[in-house]
C-alpha cells in the first residue's frame, strides 16, 4: 500500500483504521486537530490509543509540537499506561532532538506529579532523550527544580538511565548526595 496524500483527510484515515505506517508526516490542519482532540477527550480508551497512534503522523513537524503537547496534557493522566507512555514516546521521538527546550516545561510539570507511573513515563520517555541532546542545561534545570522543593523530581531523576556513563554517574552522584533521597 502506498503513502496517502494530504488529499485524504485524517478523519477518514481514522474511520477506516488506515495504518499509520502508510501515512506521511503531516502538519495537522484545523479539522485534523479537531479529530485528534475528539479522540483524546473520548471516554473510550481505544479512541485515546488511536489518537496516540495518529499523533505519530505529526512527529517531526515543528508546527505540531504545541498542539501535541496540549493533547499530551489530556492523555498523560489516562489510566491506561499504553496511552500515557505512548503519548510521551511519540512526542519525544518527534521533538526531543530538535526542540529539547520546548519540551522542558512539560517535563518539569509532569516529572513532579504525584503518580509514580507518570513520573517514570516522563523520565524514561522524555527526560532521558532530552538529557542525551543537551545534558548540561537539562541537568542544571533538573537540579534547580529539586532545590526549589520539587522532591518528586528527584525520584524522576533516579528513574533515568542514560547511555552516556559519565552523565549517568553525575546524575547518580547528585541523587545519592541529596539529603531528601535517603
C-alpha positions in Angstrom: 0.0 0.0 0.0 1.4 3.4 -1.0 1.6 6.6 1.0 -1.6 8.5 1.4 -1.6 12.1 0.3 -2.8 15.2 2.0 -5.9 15.0 -0.1 -7.0 12.2 2.3 -8.4 13.7 5.5 -7.1 12.3 8.7 -10.6 11.7 10.0 -11.2 9.4 7.0 -8.0 7.5 7.8 -9.1 7.2 11.5 -12.5 6.0 10.5 -11.0 3.4 8.1 -8.3 2.5 10.6 -5.6 3.2 8.0 -2.2 2.0 9.5 -0.1 5.0 10.5 2.8 3.4 8.7 1.0 4.2 5.5 0.7 7.9 6.3 3.2 10.7 5.6 4.4 13.1 8.3 1.9 15.9 8.2 1.2 19.3 9.6 -2.2 18.9 11.3 -4.8 21.3 9.9 -7.8 22.5 11.9 -10.1 19.6 11.0 -7.4 17.1 11.8 -6.7 18.7 15.2 -10.4 18.6 15.9 -10.5 14.9 15.1 -7.5 14.2 17.4 -9.0 16.3 20.2 -12.2 14.3 19.9 -10.3 11.1 20.2 -8.2 12.3 23.1 -11.2 13.5 25.1 -13.2 10.4 24.4 -14.2 8.2 27.4 -13.2 5.2 25.3 -9.6 4.0 25.9 -9.4 2.6 22.4 -10.1 6.1 21.0 -7.4 7.5 23.1 -4.9 4.9 21.9 -6.0 5.6 18.3 -5.3 9.2 19.0 -1.8 8.4 20.1 -1.2 6.2 17.1 -2.2 9.0 14.7 -0.1 11.6 16.6 2.9 9.8 15.2 1.8 11.2 11.8 2.7 14.7 13.1 6.1 13.9 14.7 9.0 15.9 13.4 6.7 18.7 12.2 7.6 21.7 14.4 4.2 23.4 13.8 2.6 20.4 15.5 4.6 20.5 18.7 2.4 22.9 20.7 -0.8 21.1 19.7 0.7 17.7 20.6 1.8 19.0 24.0 -1.7 20.2 24.6 -3.1 16.8 23.8 -0.4 15.2 25.9 -1.8 17.2 28.9 -5.1 15.3 28.5 -3.6 11.9 27.6 -0.8 11.7 30.2 -3.3 11.3 33.0 -5.2 8.5 31.4 -5.4 5.3 33.4 -4.0 3.3 30.6 -0.2 3.0 30.7 -0.3 2.4 26.9 -1.9 5.7 26.3 0.3 7.6 28.8 3.6 6.0 27.7 2.7 6.0 24.0 2.0 9.7 24.1 5.2 10.6 25.8 7.2 8.3 23.5 5.6 9.9 20.4 6.4 13.5 21.5 9.9 12.6 22.5 10.5 10.6 19.3 9.4 13.6 17.2 10.9 16.5 19.1 13.5 15.7 21.8 16.4 16.0 19.4 15.2 19.2 17.7 13.3 21.0 20.4 14.6 19.9 23.8 14.0 23.3 25.4 10.4 23.4 24.3 9.8 20.1 26.0 11.2 21.2 29.3 8.1 22.9 30.8 6.1 19.7 30.2 8.9 17.6 31.7 9.1 19.9 34.7 5.4 19.8 35.3 4.7 16.1 34.9 8.1 15.0 36.4 6.8 16.3 39.7 3.4 14.6 39.5 2.2 12.5 42.5 1.7 9.4 40.3 4.9 7.3 40.2 3.9 5.9 36.8 3.6 9.3 35.3 6.9 10.4 36.7 8.5 7.1 35.4 7.0 7.7 32.0 8.4 11.2 31.9 11.8 10.0 33.0 12.0 7.1 30.6 10.2 8.5 27.6 11.2 12.2 27.6 13.8 13.2 30.1 16.4 10.6 29.1 16.1 11.7 25.5 16.4 15.4 26.4 19.4 14.6 28.5 21.0 12.9 25.5 20.6 16.1 23.5 21.6 18.8 26.0 22.8 17.2 29.2 24.4 20.2 31.0 21.4 22.6 30.6 18.9 19.9 31.4 20.8 18.7 34.4 21.1 22.3 35.8 17.3 22.8 35.3 16.6 19.5 37.0 18.8 20.4 40.0 17.0 23.8 40.2 13.7 22.1 40.3 14.8 19.8 43.1 16.5 22.6 45.0 13.2 24.6 44.7 11.5 21.9 46.7 10.2 19.6 44.0 11.4 16.5 45.7 9.3 14.2 43.5 11.5 15.3 40.6 14.5 13.8 42.5 12.8 10.4 42.1 12.2 11.2 38.4 15.9 11.8 38.0 16.6 8.5 39.8 14.5 6.7 37.2 16.5 7.9 34.3 19.1 5.6 32.7 21.5 7.2 30.2 23.7 5.6 27.7 26.5 8.1 28.4 28.0 6.6 31.5 29.7 9.9 32.6 26.3 11.7 32.6 24.7 8.7 34.3 27.3 8.8 37.1 26.8 12.6 37.5 23.0 12.1 38.0 23.6 9.2 40.4 26.0 11.2 42.5 23.6 14.1 42.7 20.7 11.9 43.7 22.7 9.9 46.2 24.1 13.1 47.8 20.8 14.8 48.1 19.5 14.6 51.7 15.9 14.0 50.7 16.8 10.9 48.6 17.5 8.8 51.7 
